[in-house]
Amino acid sequence: MRRAGPHFLQIPGPSRVPDRILRAMDFPTMDHRGPAFSKLGQRVLGGMRSIFKTAGPVVIYPSSGTGAWEAALVNTMSPGDAVVMVETGHFAGMWQKLAVRLGLDAQIISTDWRRGVDADAVEDRLRSDHDNTIKAICVVHNETSTGATSRIGEVREAMDAAGHPALLLVDTISGLACADFRHDEWGVDVAVAGSQKGLMLPPGLSFNAISDKALAASKSAALPRSYWAWEDMMAVNDTGYFPYTPATNLLYGLAEAIDMLHEEGLDNVFVRHERHGKATRKAVAAWDLETQCVEERDFSPVLTGVRLPDGHDADRFRGIVLDHFDMSLGNGLSKIAGRVFRIGHLGDFNDLMLVATLAGVEMGLDIAGVPHQAGGVAQAMNYLQHEARGDRRSEAA
Ligand SMILES: *Cc1c(COP(=O)(O)O)cnc(C)c1O
């Protein structure tokens, strides 16, 4: 049956693809070895450096974000190398599984899945590694399974304070272009990203941003690699070409996405995401429900994980919201499945879309019989209108 009006895709990625990007991809596929392609290739490779805030190389793969995780490891590590993952949630845990399959000694710093990375714990682990056996610290910038954003600059400071040479590998698949990310300033060695979250594209592209130190490590790293090899990519990227057939039409879309992010201004994009995170938390507090993340300074601007009271199934609730209001909310993953639902507020998203999203949640809570207080949407609106008035005042000043 036809459902009128737009579907609300409020999972924390893939995010909604704006019409401008859909139009930008709606072109005949071009000759990827021809002269016109080189301009597009250079435009997106250079543009992504500005999004990662790096002067170093960025490579683009036609793959989901997980592929770029694999690329980060196989290009820098050797069989049996020790790598340490801070398990902030489901995605950090997936990364560890991948490392084990690649034959790495993947160690875990575990957490309660309700906060970001504790930089002190990283520092302690590195200080006790007297022989420098740990080759990489792997963290997730924005943990999409819980709604916690880690302070990556502090992780780098902790590593420097420990005087340890491990590489810093960061999954910013859902962080990039939503929350501030500074590859060079924060001393990130390999950043991993994907197209379908803050970059507002369909799934299908992934990225590595690479530091000099990571590039140097790749010269001696001995894990087998072929398709993911940075050197093959970089050998032809300088001229805007790719060694294999690139995802041409997604690259048209990427060029448009980069333009859109700069037209709005990256800092404004981050402020908008922060505002939507805060408004959402105002609603959750008014509903008298709990957020999955409990550490205030780690609250994510990208998504909010919400816990349902004991005895109430989050997946049943999500089903009700989908049936009645044509809105998809994110599910709880692995050990918090059924306990948590996630509200995505990322990408091409504005105040009114957020109010509608929260209204769908509030009505759904009522229909599902989840104990809660009414008035969450009103609290979010209060905050949003307060912020809007503040903007008008600062424009007038
Ligand atoms: C979405 C996501 C992934 C997985 O990316 P795929 O594109 O599904 O491979 C990994 N890490 C984080 C933090 C994510 O948000």
The ligand as a Gaussian input file, in Angstrom:
#p B3LYP/6-31G(d) Opt

LIG

0 1
 C       28.051000       2.302000      10.463000
 C       29.261000       2.048000      11.277000
 C       30.147000       1.001000      10.992000
 C       29.881000      -0.027000       9.925000
 O       30.010000       0.505000       8.670000
 P       29.521000      -0.332000       7.394000
 O       29.450000       0.721000       6.340000
 O       28.214000      -0.946000       7.745000
 O       30.574000      -1.351000       7.116000
 C       31.282000       0.887000      11.753000
 N       31.545000       1.737000      12.754000
 C       30.702000       2.730000      13.072000
 C       31.049000       3.631000      14.209000
 C       29.550000       2.911000      12.345000
 O       28.708000       3.912000      12.665000

